[in-house]
């Protein structure tokens, strides 16, 4: 998988989501929401 040292380099998300300019003011994080949705899908698959 290569060098996992992330110092000075941001994590790259598996799913890219564009937050609106006022996302912080609204208290919304669409990237986090998408990540949670994908994790719930994975859990549902394993439960079947």
Secondary structure, DSSP 8 states (H G I E B T S, - for coil): ------TTS----SS-----TTHHHHT--HHHHHHHHHHHHHHHHHH-
